[in-house]
Amino acid sequence: MRKLQVITLGVLVVFVFALAGCGVSEDEHEKTVAELEEVKAELAEAKAEIAELSRGAGADLEDKVSEAQAKAKELGEKLSSMTTENEKLKGQVDKLKELVEEYKKKIEEFGGKVKDMPSDLLNR
């Protein structure tokens, strides 16, 4: 039993010395904590800057979207107007084609009548 107490005491002593010798020095700990606080502060500043830029960009973006929507509406109206005008012009072209065909037929008819006329009438 005595041997067991000596071994237990020896393990306990080794354990205490191990705990005391394995720790990080207080200076190193404080230095690390200070660095951590500094990084936290930088992170907070960066987040604040991002939020500010997002608000500014959001307003700018909304303005650009509004401008783009107005431009799209204007171009849509212009397209509609041009489409209507194009349809009218197509109708006029179709009418002109009909007139050309009609005049071609009349010219052919007139040419046939001229051939049937006596040649002495053409010389007068």
Sequence and secondary structure as in RCSB ss.txt:
>XXXX:A:sequence
MRKLQVITLGVLVVFVFALAGCGVSEDEHEKTVAELEEVKAELAEAKAEIAELSRGAGADLEDKVSEAQAKAKEL
GEKLSSMTTENEKLKGQVDKLKELVEEYKKKIEEFGGKVKDMPSDLLNR
>XXXX:A:secstr
 HHHHHHHHHHHHHHHHHHHHHS  HHHHHHHHHHHHHHHHHHHHHHHHHHHHHHHHHHHHHHHHHHHHHHHHHH
HHHHHHHHHHHHHHHHHHHHHHHHHHHHHHHHHHHHHHHHHS HHHHH 
